[in-house]
Amino acid sequence: MNEKKLLFLLQLLFCCQHVFAQMNKAPAYPLVTHDPYFSIWSMTDTLNASPTKHWTGADQSLIGLIKVDGVTYRVIGEESKGFENVAATADDIPYSVKFTESQPSANWKNESFDDAEWKTGKAPFTSLKKSNGTLWQSKDLWVRRTFILNKTGFDKLYLKIKHDDNTEVYLNGEEIYKYNGWLNKFKNIPIEDAIKEKLKTGKNILAIHVANTAGGAYLDAGLVTDRETKENHPVQRAEQKNVTLNATQTVYNFTCGNIDATITFTSPLLIKDLDILSRPVSYITYSVKANDGKTHDVKIYFGASGNLATNVPSQKVIAKKYISSGLSILKAGTVEQPVLQKKGDDLRIDWGYMYVAVPESENAVQSITPAFQAVSSFISGTNNSNISGGKTLFLNTSVNLGKVGASAKQQVFLLGYDDIYSIQYFHQNLRPWWNRNGDQTIEGQLEKAATDYSNIMLRCEDWNKVLYNDLINAGGKTYADLCIIAYRQCIAAHKLLQSPQKEILFLSKENFSNGSVNTVDVTYPSAPLFLAYNTALMKGMLNGIFYFSESGKWAKLFAAHDLGTYPIANGQTYGEGMPVEESGNMVILAGAIAKAEGNAAYAKKHWKTLTTWTNYLVKEGFDPANQLCTDDFAGHLARNANLSVKAIEGIGCYGMMADMLGMKAISKKYTDTAKNMAKRWITIDDEGDHFALTFNKNNTWSQKYNMVWDKVLHLNLFPKEVYEKEIKFYLGKQNEFGLPLDSRKTYTKSDWIMWTATLADNHNDFEKFIDPLYKYVTETPTRVPLSDWHETTDGKQVGFQARSVVGGYFMKLLEVKMNK
């Protein structure tokens, strides 16, 4: 294809996105989606109405501006709210306080109290032995902090605090905060004006009592105020015309006065190309053209916060500007670089480096400034200064497009992240897939991304259309739209690596659930997308669990729950096992791989382990004891009928794989076992017009979503009449925003609804389940990356967000593909 034709096709692509328009409304909009750490979203319908955020909700600001004939329009993001210290917390500036762990007299909170006999300690106070603060292991702590002010009269004043557990805070003797519970991250609490007036020049006292009721202990507190904006340059908000999501892109259209602009965020998650999938570089493309038949002077700006490389904004960052591989590059990362030193759920990466790059030939102006100066420096034309370090820095890039008329002009910005080491896997630090041999550089990846841009855009457009058409053919437009919104979220909740044994690893993070890495009952609902399009990734989700058992590190007769807490995968950290749940999941997914590939070679490799787990299911799975399942948030259940179905399906899958391997006698034995169990299940769980939640019955019910594998894999263990009876019953139990999970509560799991819907034997019934889910996704008041756990009565999030389990939305597509 010649260059002119390629350029024409690309311009057509960006100017005519509506031709293949897919989803136009989402709870949150994916902008940059690569892995659990490099993941940036817009959580408002209008891109320029709020700061962009990490999926956890922490600000990770991207800013986009377009200057037309000297008038500046905002198209991307909004500045994060800035604060200045009144009395700094220890995460920012060290400080010491007076404290006691013994009950003081009643006036301990007053200014006049004499604390000379109290001990002196350095904040923060924590039960962690490795800390820069003071070790606190008692039940109660009383703290008095003295701070000196040279001025008062702050417009707004906030208590900045992080504590564990119950806390009461006084400012110069007046209570300003009381809370039973804990805050696991800093929160700014507004202080009432009447109490704010208690501040005075000179000496002030912040008095705090914390009761450590259980678990860890922590205290760090101070006062902050809004940052003063010294420069006031006018910025108009561009008018957003629409937004469209497809599989690999989120596309916004704006009017900036006499210029129309298309802003396209492309994370090229091409599921069949692991090298592109793992390349940690996203494209932000501006395409602008005049809308009035005239020409206009146009300059464009893209900025990214250094907070993309920090866990909390108070961390110090170093930054630099340099030229490499024909690119003009900005780079930033924390000073401390604590590689793989933190694990947990509500965390951002604070090691490795972020990058913003453009081709050197485009003569971009790049600078590094404090965040609050980023926009004003572009507007004033002073964006050519650089600072090398500090907090909340901004990496700024602007390009002068010159005269712009009716023909579109385009500018591409590259945003990348090099995490250096991604996961610790059984005490060995692993590099990301793209640098698995340690012979690649991020500059090289940025160069490839820039060089391959045109080809990547065409490949993305092709994949967008192929996937969307597949989905429409499988389940209709509403179904297709729901899956499209789930696609990038599902993939980006994983990290792609290579194990020391040279096997692919595709490890999930259990986002906003408990932070586990490679949780089996997160892999299970995520599986349909990968079974449908790339079983290598599906194997990458199972390989670590197989290794855990086959290496002898996990010696139990059932499958493990997880490999650790992200990003440390040194062995299970979840406090309680899910024996039937995880064993059934692993055997079923091995069977699904065999069915998808048309051979059981992968199962043969792990046959001994699969046999152990299947025998456990035969012994313990039919009438499960009181134990957790994947729906553990709903509580323990004994005699769980849906969990029993999982065991039966797992045993049936083992029989199917044995048959594929030519083990006819073994196949018959286990297939007959599964069929006999299914017959017993029908008899003892039948409640007339439906089947019960547990074998105790008691007029209960539940979604039997695990039964979907019987249909998808053609196991033929349960008669079709069982599905039909359940579907008919469920249709009478739906609420406005979906089918409840079971008879105990009105909340639901949307991934399981998709599985249940796939059991329907006609499209009309299928759509009756899908339509309320579409209503939830497009009308939920909770603005976070898609939550899979929501309330069916009002559409609000109950818990969880940004999890990979929305890959389960692709179950109907998988069923169609398996039937073909």
C-alpha positions in Angstrom: 0.0 0.0 0.0 1.5 3.3 -1.0 2.0 6.1 1.5 -0.7 8.5 0.1 -3.3 5.8 0.1 -2.4 4.8 3.7 -2.6 8.4 4.8 -6.0 8.8 3.2 -7.4 5.7 4.9 -6.1 6.9 8.3 -7.8 10.3 7.8 -11.0 8.5 6.8 -10.7 6.4 9.9 -10.5 9.4 12.3 -13.1 11.5 10.4 -15.7 8.7 10.0 -15.6 6.8 13.3 -19.4 7.0 13.4 -19.6 4.5 10.6 -18.7 1.7 13.0 -20.1 3.5 16.1 -20.5 1.1 18.9 -20.9 2.0 22.6 -21.7 5.7 23.4 -22.3 5.6 27.2 -20.3 4.0 30.0 -19.9 4.3 33.7 -16.3 5.3 33.0 -14.4 5.6 29.8 -11.1 3.7 29.2 -8.3 6.0 27.9 -5.0 4.3 28.6 -5.4 0.6 29.4 -2.5 -1.8 29.6 -2.2 -3.5 33.0 -3.4 -3.1 36.6 -1.0 -0.2 37.2 -0.9 1.6 33.8 -4.6 2.2 33.6 -6.2 5.7 33.1 -9.9 6.5 32.8 -12.3 9.4 32.5 -15.1 9.0 35.0 -17.4 11.6 33.6 -19.4 11.6 30.4 -17.6 14.7 29.2 -13.8 14.3 28.9 -12.9 17.8 29.8 -15.2 18.0 32.9 -13.0 16.3 35.5 -9.4 15.0 36.1 -8.6 11.7 34.6 -8.0 9.0 37.1 -6.4 5.6 37.7 -9.0 2.9 38.0 -8.8 3.0 41.8 -10.1 6.6 41.6 -6.8 8.4 42.4 -6.1 11.4 40.2 -3.7 10.6 37.3 -4.1 13.7 35.3 -3.9 14.0 31.6 -4.5 17.5 30.1 -5.3 18.4 26.5 -5.6 21.9 25.0 -6.2 23.3 21.6 -5.3 27.0 20.8 -7.3 28.4 17.9 -6.3 31.9 16.7 -5.0 32.7 20.2 -8.1 31.3 22.1 -7.4 28.2 24.2 -9.9 25.4 24.5 -9.7 22.5 26.9 -10.4 19.0 25.4 -8.9 16.5 27.9 -9.2 16.5 31.6 -9.1 19.1 34.3 -6.4 20.0 36.8 -6.4 18.0 40.0 -7.3 20.1 43.0 -4.1 21.4 44.5 -3.5 21.8 48.3 -0.9 23.7 50.3 0.2 22.7 53.8 -0.9 24.5 56.9 0.5 21.8 59.1 2.1 19.1 56.9 1.5 15.4 57.3 4.6 13.1 57.6 4.1 11.8 54.1 5.2 15.3 53.0 7.3 16.8 55.7 8.6 15.1 58.9 7.2 16.3 62.2 7.2 15.2 65.9 4.5 15.3 68.5 3.9 14.7 72.2 2.1 11.4 72.9 1.0 9.0 75.6 -0.5 5.5 75.6 -2.0 5.9 79.0 -5.4 7.6 79.7 -4.8 11.3 80.3 -6.9 13.7 82.3 -10.1 15.1 80.8 -8.5 18.4 79.6 -5.8 16.7 77.5 -7.3 18.2 74.3 -7.1 21.8 75.5 -4.4 24.3 74.6 -3.6 25.0 78.3 -2.8 21.3 79.1 0.7 20.6 80.2 2.1 17.7 78.1 5.7 18.1 79.4 5.6 14.6 80.9 4.4 13.0 77.7 6.8 11.2 75.4 8.0 12.7 72.1 7.6 10.7 68.9 8.0 11.1 65.1 4.9 10.7 62.9 3.5 8.5 61.5 2.5 6.2 64.4 2.2 2.7 63.0 2.1 -1.0 64.0 4.6 -1.7 61.2 8.0 -2.3 62.5 9.7 -1.1 59.3 8.7 2.6 59.3 10.2 6.0 59.5 7.8 6.9 62.3 7.0 5.6 65.8 6.1 2.0 66.5 2.6 1.8 68.1 1.3 -1.5 69.4 -1.0 -0.6 72.3 -4.8 -0.2 72.2 -5.0 3.6 72.6 -2.9 6.6 71.6 -3.3 10.2 72.5 -1.3 12.8 70.5 -0.8 16.5 70.9 0.7 18.3 67.9 1.9 21.9 68.2 2.2 24.0 65.1 3.0 27.7 64.5 1.2 29.9 62.0 2.3 33.3 60.7 -1.1 34.0 59.2 -4.7 32.9 59.3 -7.8 33.7 57.3 -7.6 30.7 55.0 -10.6 30.5 52.6 -10.9 26.8 52.9 -9.3 24.5 55.6 -9.2 20.7 55.6 -8.1 18.1 58.1 -5.8 15.7 56.1 -5.8 12.4 57.9 -5.1 8.7 57.6 -6.0 6.5 60.6 -6.6 3.0 61.9 -8.9 2.7 63.9 -11.5 4.9 65.7 -10.4 8.5 65.9 -11.4 11.9 67.4 -9.6 15.1 66.5 -9.6 18.5 68.2 -8.3 21.9 66.9 -7.5 24.2 69.8 -9.9 22.3 72.0 -12.8 22.2 69.5 -13.8 18.8 68.0 -13.4 18.8 64.2 -13.6 15.1 63.4 -14.9 11.9 64.8 -15.1 8.6 63.0 -15.5 4.9 64.0 -13.5 2.8 61.6 -10.4 3.4 59.6 -9.2 5.3 56.5 -6.6 3.3 54.5 -5.5 6.4 52.6 -5.4 10.1 53.2 -8.7 12.0 53.1 -9.2 15.8 53.3 -12.1 16.6 55.6 -13.5 20.1 55.3 -13.5 22.1 58.6 -16.5 24.3 59.4 -15.9 28.0 59.2 -16.9 28.6 62.8 -14.2 26.1 64.0 -11.7 27.4 61.4 -11.9 30.8 63.1 -10.3 29.2 66.2 -6.9 29.2 64.3 -4.6 32.0 65.4 -1.2 33.3 64.6 1.4 31.7 66.7 0.9 28.5 68.6 -2.0 26.1 67.7 -2.8 22.6 69.0 -4.1 19.5 67.1 -5.1 16.9 69.7 -6.0 13.4 68.6 -7.1 10.1 70.2 -7.0 6.9 68.3 -8.4 3.5 69.5 -6.8 0.5 67.9 -9.7 -2.0 68.0 -8.3 -4.7 65.7 -5.7 -5.5 63.1 -3.1 -2.8 62.1 -2.7 0.6 63.7 -1.9 4.0 62.1 -2.0 7.7 62.6 -0.8 10.7 60.5 -2.8 14.0 60.5 -2.3 17.6 59.6 -4.1 20.6 58.0 -4.1 21.8 54.4 -5.8 24.6 52.4 -6.6 25.1 48.7 -3.7 26.1 46.6 -3.8 29.7 45.5 -3.9 30.2 41.7 -1.5 33.1 41.0 -2.0 33.1 37.2 -5.4 33.4 35.7 -5.3 32.6 32.0 -8.7 32.1 30.3 -9.4 28.6 29.1 -12.7 27.8 27.3 -14.2 24.4 27.6 -14.5 22.8 24.2 -18.0 21.6 23.3 -18.0 17.8 23.3 -20.3 16.5 20.6 -20.1 12.8 21.3 -18.0 9.9 22.5 -17.7 6.4 21.0 -16.1 3.3 22.4 -14.9 0.4 20.3 -12.7 -2.5 21.2 -9.4 -0.8 21.2 -10.3 3.0 21.2 -12.3 5.7 22.9 -13.0 8.5 20.4 -14.2 12.0 21.4 -15.5 14.7 19.0 -15.3 18.4 20.0 -16.0 21.8 18.6 -13.4 24.4 19.5 -14.8 27.6 18.0 -14.0 27.4 14.3 -12.2 24.1 14.6 -13.6 20.6 14.9 -11.4 18.2 16.8 -11.3 14.4 17.2 -9.3 13.0 20.1 -8.7 9.3 19.9 -7.2 7.2 22.7 -5.9 4.0 21.4 -4.5 1.1 23.5 -3.9 -1.5 20.8 -4.9 -4.6 22.8 -4.9 -6.9 19.8 -5.7 -10.1 21.6 -4.0 -12.4 19.0 -0.7 -10.5 18.9 1.1 -10.8 22.2 4.0 -8.5 21.3 1.6 -5.7 20.5 -0.7 -6.6 23.4 2.2 -6.3 25.9 3.8 -3.2 24.5 3.2 -0.6 27.2 2.5 2.3 24.8 -0.8 4.1 24.1 -1.5 6.6 21.4 -3.3 9.9 21.9 -4.2 11.3 18.5 -5.5 14.8 17.8 -7.2 15.4 14.4 -8.3 18.9 13.7 -10.0 20.7 10.8 -11.8 24.0 10.2 -15.6 24.0 10.2 -16.2 27.4 8.6 -14.4 27.2 5.2 -11.5 29.4 6.4 -8.0 28.7 7.8 -6.9 29.2 11.4 -3.7 29.1 13.4 -3.8 26.0 15.6 -1.5 24.9 18.4 -2.1 21.8 20.4 -0.9 20.6 23.8 -0.8 17.3 25.7 0.3 17.0 29.3 0.7 14.1 31.7 1.1 14.2 35.4 4.1 12.7 37.1 1.6 11.1 39.4 1.3 8.3 36.8 4.5 7.0 38.4 3.6 7.5 42.1 1.4 5.7 44.6 0.6 9.0 46.4 1.1 12.6 45.2 3.4 13.4 48.0 6.2 11.1 46.6 9.1 13.0 45.1 9.7 12.6 41.4 12.7 13.1 39.1 12.2 14.0 35.5 14.2 14.7 32.4 14.0 15.6 28.7 16.1 13.9 26.1 16.3 12.7 22.5 16.5 9.0 21.6 15.7 6.9 18.5 14.4 9.9 16.6 12.0 10.8 19.4 11.8 13.8 21.7 11.1 12.2 25.1 10.0 13.3 28.6 10.6 10.8 31.4 9.5 10.8 35.1 9.6 8.4 38.0 10.0 8.4 41.8 13.3 9.2 43.5 13.1 6.1 45.8 12.2 3.5 43.1 10.8 0.8 45.5 10.7 -2.0 42.9 8.1 -4.6 43.9 8.2 -3.4 47.6 4.4 -2.8 48.0 1.5 -5.2 47.6 -2.2 -4.7 48.0 -5.4 -3.6 46.4 -5.7 0.2 46.5 -2.2 1.0 45.3 -0.6 2.6 42.3 2.8 1.8 40.9 5.7 3.9 42.3 8.6 2.3 40.5 9.7 2.4 36.9 9.2 5.4 34.7 6.5 7.0 32.6 7.3 8.5 29.1 5.7 11.0 26.8 7.2 11.0 23.3 6.7 12.6 19.8 8.9 12.3 16.7 11.9 14.7 16.9 11.1 15.9 13.4 7.8 17.5 14.5 9.6 20.2 16.4 7.5 19.9 19.5 8.2 22.1 22.5 8.6 20.0 25.6 8.9 21.1 29.2 8.7 19.9 32.8 6.8 22.2 35.2 4.9 22.1 38.5 1.4 20.8 37.8 -0.3 24.2 38.6 1.9 25.9 36.0 1.3 23.5 33.1 -1.7 25.1 31.5 -0.6 28.7 32.0 2.8 28.1 30.5 1.2 26.8 27.3 -1.2 29.7 27.1 1.4 32.3 27.7 4.0 30.6 25.4 6.5 30.1 28.2 6.4 26.3 28.1 10.1 25.8 27.5 11.5 25.7 31.0 12.4 22.4 32.8 12.8 21.4 36.4 14.4 18.1 37.3 12.5 17.1 40.4 9.8 17.8 43.0 6.2 16.7 43.7 3.2 16.7 41.3 5.2 17.6 38.3 3.7 17.8 34.8 5.3 16.6 31.5 4.2 19.1 28.8 4.3 18.8 25.0 3.0 21.3 22.5 3.0 21.3 18.7 2.3 24.2 16.3 0.2 22.8 13.5 0.3 26.2 11.7 -2.6 27.0 9.3 -5.5 24.5 9.5 -8.3 24.5 6.9 -10.9 22.0 5.7 -8.3 19.2 5.3 -7.6 17.5 8.7 -4.2 17.8 10.3 -3.1 15.1 12.7 -0.7 14.9 15.7 0.1 11.7 17.6 1.5 11.7 21.2 2.9 8.5 22.7 2.3 7.7 26.4 4.4 4.8 27.7 5.4 3.1 31.0 8.4 0.9 31.8 7.8 -1.0 35.0 11.3 -2.7 34.8 10.1 -5.6 36.9 6.4 -6.4 36.9 5.8 -9.4 39.2 7.7 -11.3 41.8 7.0 -15.0 41.0 8.0 -17.5 43.6 10.8 -15.1 44.8 12.1 -14.3 41.3 11.4 -10.9 39.8 10.0 -11.1 36.3 10.3 -8.6 33.6 7.3 -7.8 31.4 6.6 -10.0 28.3 7.9 -7.3 25.9 11.3 -7.4 27.7 11.2 -11.0 28.9 14.8 -11.7 27.8 16.1 -8.4 29.1 17.3 -7.3 25.7 14.8 -4.6 24.9 14.5 -0.9 25.9 11.5 1.3 26.4 13.0 3.7 23.9 13.0 0.9 21.4 9.3 0.1 22.2 8.4 3.8 21.8 10.3 3.9 18.5 8.4 0.8 17.2 5.1 2.3 18.4 5.8 5.5 16.4 7.1 3.7 13.3 4.2 1.2 13.3 1.5 3.8 14.0 -0.3 3.7 10.7 -0.2 -0.1 10.5 -1.4 -0.4 14.1 -4.3 1.9 13.5 -5.5 -0.1 10.5 -5.1 -3.3 12.5 -7.1 -1.9 15.3 -9.8 -0.7 13.0 -10.0 -4.2 11.4 -10.1 -5.9 14.8 -12.8 -3.5 16.1 -15.0 -4.4 13.2 -14.3 -8.2 13.3 -15.0 -8.4 17.0 -18.1 -6.2 16.8 -19.6 -8.2 13.9 -18.9 -11.5 15.8 -20.7 -10.2 18.8 -23.7 -8.9 16.8 -24.0 -12.2 15.1 -23.8 -14.1 18.4 -26.2 -12.0 20.5 -27.4 -8.8 18.8 -26.4 -5.1 19.1 -27.2 -4.6 22.8 -25.1 -7.7 23.6 -22.3 -6.5 21.4 -22.3 -3.0 23.0 -22.0 -4.5 26.5 -19.1 -6.7 25.5 -17.2 -3.9 23.8 -17.2 -1.9 27.0 -15.8 -4.9 28.8 -13.1 -5.8 26.4 -10.2 -3.5 27.3 -11.1 -3.6 31.0 -10.8 -7.4 31.0 -7.4 -7.6 29.3 -5.9 -4.6 31.2 -6.6 -6.3 34.6 -3.8 -8.8 33.7 -0.1 -8.6 33.3 1.6 -10.6 30.5 4.9 -12.3 31.4 7.1 -15.4 30.9 7.7 -17.7 33.8 11.2 -19.0 34.6 10.0 -22.3 33.1 9.5 -20.4 29.8 5.7 -20.7 30.0 3.4 -17.8 29.3 1.9 -16.2 32.4 -1.2 -13.9 32.1 -1.7 -12.9 35.7 -4.8 -11.0 36.9 -5.1 -8.6 39.8 -8.3 -9.0 41.8 -9.1 -5.3 41.6 -11.0 -3.8 44.5 -11.9 -7.2 45.9 -8.8 -8.1 47.8 -5.9 -7.5 45.5 -5.0 -11.2 45.0 -2.8 -12.2 42.0 -4.0 -15.0 39.7 -7.2 -15.7 41.7 -8.7 -18.9 40.2 -12.3 -17.8 40.7 -11.5 -14.5 38.9 -9.8 -16.4 36.0 -13.0 -18.6 35.7 -15.5 -15.9 34.9 -12.9 -14.0 32.8 -12.2 -17.0 30.6 -14.8 -16.8 27.8 -13.1 -13.9 26.0 -9.7 -15.7 25.9 -11.2 -19.1 25.1 -12.9 -17.5 22.1 -9.9 -15.7 20.7 -6.5 -16.8 22.2 -6.2 -20.0 24.2 -2.5 -19.1 24.8 -3.6 -16.4 27.1 -6.1 -18.8 28.7 -3.2 -21.2 29.4 -1.3 -18.2 30.8 -4.1 -17.8 33.4 -3.8 -21.4 34.5 0.0 -22.2 34.2 0.9 -20.5 37.5 -1.7 -22.5 39.5 -0.6 -25.8 37.9 3.1 -24.9 38.7 2.1 -24.1 42.3 0.8 -27.7 42.7 3.2 -29.6 40.5 6.3 -28.0 42.1 5.2 -29.3 45.5 4.7 -25.8 46.9 1.0 -26.4 47.2 0.5 -29.9 48.5 -3.3 -30.1 49.1 -5.6 -32.4 47.1 -7.6 -29.4 45.7 -6.6 -26.4 43.7 -5.2 -23.2 45.3 -7.2 -20.0 45.4 -4.4 -17.6 44.3 -0.7 -17.1 44.0 -0.3 -14.2 46.4 -1.2 -10.5 46.7 -0.5 -8.4 43.6 2.3 -8.0 42.5 3.9 -10.6 44.8 3.1 -14.1 43.6 5.0 -16.2 46.1 2.1 -18.4 47.1 -1.5 -18.2 48.3 -2.3 -15.4 50.8 -6.1 -15.7 50.9 -7.0 -16.8 54.4 -9.4 -19.5 53.4 -9.5 -22.0 50.6 -12.3 -22.8 48.2 -11.7 -26.5 47.6 -14.7 -27.4 45.3 -14.8 -24.0 43.7 -11.2 -23.8 42.5 -10.8 -27.4 41.7 -13.9 -27.3 39.6 -12.8 -24.1 37.9 -9.4 -25.5 36.9 -10.8 -28.8 35.5 -13.6 -27.1 33.6 -11.2 -24.5 32.0 -8.8 -27.3 31.0 -11.7 -29.0 29.3 -12.7 -25.8 27.6 -9.2 -25.3 26.2 -9.3 -28.9 24.9 -12.7 -28.2 23.2 -11.5 -24.9 21.8 -8.3 -26.3 20.4 -9.8 -29.7 19.3 -7.2 -31.7 21.3 -6.4 -32.4 24.9 -2.6 -31.8 24.7 -2.6 -29.2 27.4 -4.6 -31.4 29.7 -2.3 -34.3 29.0 0.6 -32.2 30.2 -1.2 -31.7 33.6 -3.1 -35.0 33.7 -1.9 -36.2 37.1 -2.9 -32.9 38.7 -6.2 -32.8 36.9 -6.9 -36.4 38.1 -6.2 -35.4 41.7 -8.5 -32.5 41.6 -11.2 -34.4 39.8 -11.1 -37.2 42.3 -11.5 -34.6 45.0 -14.6 -33.4 43.2 -16.0 -36.9 43.0 -15.5 -37.3 46.8 -16.5 -33.9 48.1 -18.2 -32.0 45.3 -21.7 -33.4 45.0 -23.0 -32.2 48.4 -20.5 -29.6 49.4 -19.7 -28.9 53.0 -20.0 -25.4 54.5 -17.3 -23.6 52.5 -16.7 -20.6 50.4 -17.4 -20.3 46.7 -16.7 -17.5 44.3 -19.7 -15.7 45.6 -18.1 -15.5 49.1 -19.3 -11.9 49.6 -22.8 -13.5 50.0 -21.5 -15.7 52.9 -20.7 -19.4 53.4 -23.2 -22.0 52.2 -23.4 -25.7 52.9 -25.1 -27.9 50.4 -24.7 -25.2 47.7 -26.6 -26.5 44.6 -24.8 -24.3 42.1 -21.4 -25.3 43.5 -22.6 -28.9 43.2 -23.3 -28.2 39.5 -19.7 -27.0 39.1 -18.3 -30.2 40.5 -20.5 -32.3 38.2 -19.5 -30.2 35.1 -15.8 -30.5 36.2 -16.1 -34.3 36.4 -17.9 -34.3 33.0 -15.0 -32.2 31.5 -12.5 -34.7 32.8 -14.4 -37.5 31.1 -14.5 -35.5 27.9 -10.7 -34.9 28.0 -10.0 -38.6 28.8 -12.0 -39.5 25.7 -10.0 -37.0 23.6 -6.8 -38.7 24.9 -8.1 -42.2 23.9 -8.6 -43.3 27.5 -12.0 -44.8 26.8 -12.5 -46.8 30.0 -11.5 -43.8 32.2 -13.7 -41.5 30.1 -16.7 -43.8 30.6 -16.1 -44.1 34.3 -16.0 -40.4 35.0 -18.7 -39.5 32.4 -21.1 -42.0 33.9 -20.2 -40.6 37.4 -21.1 -37.1 36.3 -24.4 -38.2 34.6 -25.4 -40.1 37.7 -24.6 -37.2 39.9 -26.7 -34.9 37.6 -29.7 -37.3 38.0 -29.4 -37.2 41.8 -29.0 -33.4 41.7 -32.3 -33.0 39.8 -34.1 -35.3 42.2 -33.0 -33.7 45.5 -32.9 -30.0 44.4 -36.2 -29.9 42.7 -38.7 -27.4 44.1 -41.4 -27.8 41.5 -41.1 -24.8 39.2 -37.4 -24.3 39.9 -34.3 -25.7 41.6 -33.3 -24.5 45.0 -30.3 -22.5 46.3 -29.2 -25.4 48.6 -30.3 -29.0 48.9 -32.1 -27.9 52.1 -34.6 -26.2 49.7 -36.8 -24.0 52.0 -38.3 -22.2 49.0 -35.0 -20.7 47.9 -33.5 -20.2 44.5 -30.2 -19.2 42.8 -28.8 -18.6 39.3 -27.3 -21.9 38.2 -24.8 -20.2 36.0 -22.3 -23.0 36.3 -24.6 -25.2 34.2 -23.7 -23.1 31.1 -20.7 -25.4 30.4 -23.1 -28.3 29.9 -24.5 -26.4 26.9 -21.3 -24.7 25.7 -19.1 -27.8 25.8 -21.9 -30.2 24.8 -21.4 -32.4 27.9 -25.1 -33.4 27.9 -25.1 -34.1 31.6 -28.4 -32.3 32.4 -31.6 -32.6 30.3 -32.6 -29.5 28.4 -35.7 -29.3 30.5 -33.6 -28.3 33.5 -32.3 -25.2 31.7 -35.8 -24.4 30.5 -37.4 -24.6 33.9 -34.8 -22.4 35.5 -34.9 -19.8 32.7 -38.7 -19.5 33.0 -38.5 -19.1 36.7 -35.7 -16.5 36.5 -37.7 -14.3 34.1 -40.3 -13.8 36.9 -37.6 -12.7 39.4 -36.0 -9.9 37.5 -35.7 -6.3 38.8 -35.2 -3.1 36.9 -31.4 -3.5 36.6 -31.2 -7.3 36.3 -31.7 -10.7 37.8 -30.6 -11.0 41.5 -27.9 -13.5 42.2 -30.1 -15.6 44.5 -33.0 -15.4 46.9 -31.0 -14.0 49.8 -30.4 -10.5 48.4 -31.4 -8.2 45.6 -27.9 -7.5 44.4 -26.3 -9.4 41.5 -23.2 -10.2 39.5 -23.5 -9.1 35.9 -21.0 -11.7 34.6 -23.1 -14.5 36.0 -26.3 -13.0 34.4 -24.5 -13.3 31.0 -23.9 -17.0 31.7 -27.4 -17.6 32.8 -28.8 -15.8 29.8 -26.7 -18.1 27.6 -28.7 -21.0 28.9 -31.8 -19.5 27.2 -32.8 -21.5 24.1 -34.2 -18.5 22.2 -33.0 -15.0 21.4 -36.1 -13.4 22.9 -35.5 -14.8 26.3 -31.7 -14.1 26.0 -32.5 -10.4 25.4 -34.9 -10.2 28.4 -31.8 -10.8 30.6 -29.5 -8.5 28.6 -31.7 -5.5 28.4 -31.7 -4.8 32.2 -27.9 -5.1 32.2 -27.7 -2.5 29.4 -29.9 -0.3 31.5 -27.5 -0.8 34.4 -24.4 0.0 32.4 -25.8 3.1 30.8 -27.7 4.5 33.8 -25.8 3.5 36.9 -25.2 6.5 39.1 -21.8 5.0 40.2 -19.1 6.4 38.0 -16.3 3.9 38.1 -14.8 1.4 35.6 -17.5 -1.3 35.2 -18.5 -2.9 38.4 -19.6 -6.5 38.2 -21.4 -6.4 41.5 -24.4 -4.1 41.6 -27.9 -3.6 43.1 -30.7 -4.7 40.8 -33.2 -2.2 42.3 -31.3 1.1 41.8 -28.3 0.2 39.6 -25.8 1.3 42.2 -22.4 -0.4 42.6 -22.3 -2.6 45.7 -18.6 -3.4 45.4 -15.7 -4.4 43.0 -14.7 -2.4 40.0 -12.3 -2.6 37.0 -12.1 -6.4 37.4 -11.3 -8.8 34.6 -14.4 -10.9 35.3 -16.3 -8.9 32.7 -14.6 -11.1 30.2 -17.5 -13.4 31.2 -19.8 -11.2 29.1 -18.3 -13.1 26.1 -20.0 -16.4 27.1 -22.7 -16.2 24.5 -20.1 -15.5 21.9 -18.1 -18.5 23.1 -21.2 -20.7 22.9 -21.7 -19.7 19.3 -18.1 -20.3 18.4 -18.1 -23.7 20.1 -21.2 -24.7 18.2 -19.6 -23.8 15.0 
